[in-house]
């Protein structure tokens, strides 16, 4: 069975501040998706949230970039934003940058990851959702999942994975893309994806079967809007088992709380903390950045799940480690490396401050 798995997200209003999501917004999202399923547009869906971001996880047979699916998601976000405004929630509709739907949500503010697949006899997938961070946050985890034998033993001992994987990398500034083959081109690959503020891994493919293995959202809100309107809070879909890494190998990269850009006002580096669904309420300095993992088994397009993959005491040490890293960084206050570099701040309030003080700078 050929199905499309679409994950489309947007920040439509925070409760309280940027910490979480009001239940009324979840109910509005549920209403829209239930109606779309009843009308036959969707096979199945789950409405979730990560911090203050509404996440629509949907299966259907319409293919990727389908205007009906995207329009339904856009209208859902618009109505949720209206609910947020009535409740006077913070940042109501902040990710809805475009004035009106124009056939596709790409470039309009919401983030999305979609893949069209031939459903296998057993199809486990994990949907990762992050808050208070940027699209490039998936670069290191995806590299480890699909190219690092110290993370993924299947690259060494599973014959179906020996041929490696190919990485589609996007330059989000110049709007170009390139494909690198792993393992033979990993040094070239790392040169680019090691700079996640510009180069992001969009998709990963099995070189053994040609099948898509992972897809991420690469939309950069600041580049779309031309100014800071909130962080990207990206999503990522990863297929598991068989020709792909096992579930445990897919989760393993998050045992190290990597430093990502985001956190308070989108202007700081912080550790990416894996949490269970219930504890994804970033509040200390609006953070630290969070990631949750929803595990599903697909069954004829039905989403069996979610299983809360980080609701596991084996990640307790990672969370403690993240808190220690966060504490150390917070002691730096407004200084780098806690604060982002000037180049990375050019879409925040920094340009306005520079413009205000421009006449006071004197030549040396």
C-alpha positions, 0 to 999 in steps of 0.5 A: 500500500502506497501512503503519504505520511505528512507532519505539518506544524506551526506555533499558533499561540503559547500558554503561558508565554511560550511554554505550552499549548492550551487544550482549546487549541488541541481541540480545534486541531482535533475538530479539523482533522476529524472532519478531514478524515470523515470526508475521506481526505485523511486515512488517519491522524494524530494531533500532538504538541511539542512545547507551544507548537501544534503538530499535525501527524497525518496519513493519506493517499494524496502524495507529497505537496498536495494542495488539499492536505496543505490547505486543510493544515493551513485552515486548521492553523488559522482557526487555532490562531483565532482561538488563541487570540480570543484567549489572548495567548502569546504569539497567536498565529506567529508562524502564519507569515503569509496573508493567505493560502497559495496552494502550498504551505512551503514558504508560508511559515509552517514547518513540514516533513512528508514522505510517500512510501510503500508500506512494508509488512511491518512499518515502524516510524518515529516522528521527532518534534522539537521546540525552541530550536532551529531546522539544522538541529537534526543534522547531527542526529541524522548523521549519527543514525545513518553514517556513524557505526559507533552509533548504529551497529547495523552499518557494520553487522547488517548486510542490508545497510552496508551500501550506506545512505545518501544525504540530500543537503539544502543550502537554505540561504542560496536555495540550492541542494546537493546529494552526498553518498555515505560512507565515501563522502562523509568528510565532504558531507560533514564540512557542510552539515557541521554548519547547521544554520545554513546547511540542513539535511532534508532527506536520507535515502537507502542506497541499497533499496533507493527508499526514503529513510528520513525527511526533515523540515528545513523551513527557516522562519527568519529567512522567510519573514526577513526578521525574527518571528520565532524559532523554526521548531522543526520536525523529522520523520525516520523509518526504522528496522529492516534496511534502516537503523533499528529503533534503538539506533535511531534514538541513540543520538539523543543520548548526547544533549547536543548544543543547538541554536534557539532557547530564549528569544531564539538568540542563544545556544542550549542543550537539546533535552529529550523529554516525555510528552508531558514534560515538554514545557520549556520554562527555564529561560524559555527552555532549554530546547526540547525534543520528543519522539512519537513512535508509530506502527503503520497498519494500512495507513493507520497510525498505531500509537503514539508510544512516548519513546523518551519516556524511559529512565535510560534517558534520565542521565541525558536530561541531568547532563542537559541541565548541567550544560544549561546551567553552565551556559546560563552563567555566561549571560549575554556573552558568547558562546551562550548568546549566538554570534553576531552573524546569527543574530542578524534576524533578531533585534540586533539590526534595529539596535545597530541602526539606532547607534549608527551615527554614534560610531566614529572612525578610528 
